[in-house]
Structures are given as C-alpha cells and as structure tokens.
C-alpha cells in the first residue's frame, strides 16, 4: 500500500536541436569532443587534458561523433524508429560492451533482474557516501569506457545523451573547484550495471549514475522506461572553451516561461508559497505519493498546454525517441488529471516546481548548498504507475 505525503508531443512536438546551442543538452560540437574524450577515459584518473591535446585523440572522437550522428540522422530522416528496432540496437551495444570485459568484470556488472537491493542502490550523494554496484568508470580501460558511452548513446535520445554528458562534465568542473579533502567528484566516479542480461525480448535494466545522476532504464521488448531517474547538476552553469554551458538550462527557462504564461487566477492557484521546497520523492522514496497541489492543467489553454508538454519533454525525452514519444503521448492523454505547482519566487532557477499526473511526477528543486541556489539543481522524474517498468515486469 502506498504512503501519501502531504505537503508532454516530446521532441516529437519534434523541435530540432540546434547543435550550436549551449543551453540544456544542445551543446556545441566544439565543446563536445572534450566531453567525449574525458568520459571515454583517454587520460589517467585525475588528469584533465588541455584543449591543445585534443588533436591527439581525433580518431576516437570522430568515431564517437559519427556514431551519435548516425543515430540523429536516422531519427530526423525517417522519424522515430520502431521501438523494437531500437531495443535490438541497445542490446547490440550492451553486448559489445560486455565483450570488452573479463570474466571478473562481467560478474561484477550483471545482477539478477530481481535483485531488489541493487535496483534501489542509487542516490544524488557523492559516491563515498553511498554504495554503488557495478563497474566504476575510472576503473575501466579506454575502450571499455568508450563502449559504455556508445551504449548510452544507443538507449538515450540525442538530447538525453548530451544532457547526461553535460552533467558528468559539470561534476568534473566541481572536482577541479573543490578543496583538498572534498568528496570524490568527476568523470571517473560514475558506475554502470545491468539487472538481467541484455535481451531483445526479456526484461532487463541499465543503471548508470553517480553524484547528481541516476538513470534507471528498464527495457522489455518494445517497452522502454526511464523512471525513476534523478537528473541534477552542480555547477548548473560553467564555461568551457569560451562558451557558457547549462546542462539543465532549457527546463529552468521553460518552467519560468510557463508560470508567467498563466493568468493571474491560475498563478494564484499554482503558487503554493514563497518558500523554495525540496524534493519530496527523491532517492529512497519509491512507492510513495504526493497529495496533488497547484493548478489543474485541464484549465490551461492551448498555448499553456504546449508549454507544459515542452517542459515535461525535457525529462520524458531523455530516453530514445521511440520510447519518449509513446511516453509523452501517454502523459498528454491524461492532461486533464495533471497538476502544476510552484513554490518560491518568480525567478529562473530559484523556485521549486512540480508536474504531477496519473503517469508522471516531475520535481525540480534548487539547493542552497554552495550558496547560489541557481548553481545547484536537483530534479526527480517518476511514473507512479510504472517506476522500474513494473507494468510489464511485475517487479
């Protein structure tokens, strides 16, 4: 029995991502090679390559970019591909990764699908404060790390992949900004694990995460589910190669656009107070619910509904397009029973907000740790009816 706590057409609304943009996931290609190089493990732990070293790794970068580009061209030229086809590609990428591992590593990375302890072993905390199963990125060889990134590019949308890369890179920035004795941050401190063996038909899970990131992706044939997933970032804004990067920039700006687009009467209902709230259904709160609050989306006009769907798509659109399109259509079908709530000032990145419906709960909560709340953002994406894909897995 669930405990109650008191207290939207995805990019298939299909906007195209401008690869020269730096807000949200649309980071510049000039910036992307360094991310790919750093995460793919080209350099030993603790060493960040200077920009002038990038030509030395051009071949591997080009292969990775061509891989991502091929997925993007396929999506835009033929529309969202069949979910079953995408599942087969993900399985192929997972098997390619597993083939790079030795027997001890394969044993460490694969858990039983019904391993309840590993299923919930995810957190927003630094990795020294919570146990992570699976393989640590910093312990993998360069080719193995590259295979992990290819797997993520297969199972995520282009937007989702770039958002994840940006979050990981922000943690590298945090590492470089931290004093001696700080918790371990950075590209090396992320973990990959599977629950169940990769399969085009049977249920299995991919888990990837660490500080400020927890992806729980359940696949079962044509079905793909991203919930529950924690998407967070610190610093939320940083400069790289002369460009300002905001991995969660679009969702921050779109939420403010939505609250300002409401009528005075709607805004009065939506705003719960002037105090910024924290996440209610973060890590450790599986199976719980929140009492709906705010304004009912059934009262929105067409423009307001479009803004809400575009906001929701920043989370639902992280998974590959076939699954994301189906999810957003499901959410859109129940908009009349969906609520939007806001708590805090009418300023970007300074207020808590929540979207809550029968098949979606999104919470966004700036954090005061670090001083500037706009630089430290937490968010949570859940489906109260289908976290961990329980509709089709029985877990």
Secondary structure, DSSP 8 states (H G I E B T S, - for coil): --EEE----TTTS-----TT--BTT---HHHHHHHHHHHTT-S-TT----GGGGGGGHHHHHHHHHHHHHHHHHHHHH-S--HHHHHHHHHHHHHHHHHTS-HHHHHHHEE-TT-HHHHT---SS-GGGS---SEEGGGS-HHHHHHHHHHHHHHB-HHHHHHHHHHHHHHHHHHHHS-TT----STTSEEEEEES---SSS-EEEEEEETTEEEEEEEETTEEE--SEEEEEESSSEEETTEEEBTTHHHHHHHHHHHHHS-HHHHHHHEEESS----SS-TT-TTEEE---SEEGGG--HHHHHHHHHHHHHHHTTB-HHHHHHHHHHHHHTGGG-EEEEEE-SSTTSEEEEEEETTEEEEEEE--TTS-GGGEEEEEEE-TTTGGGHHHH--
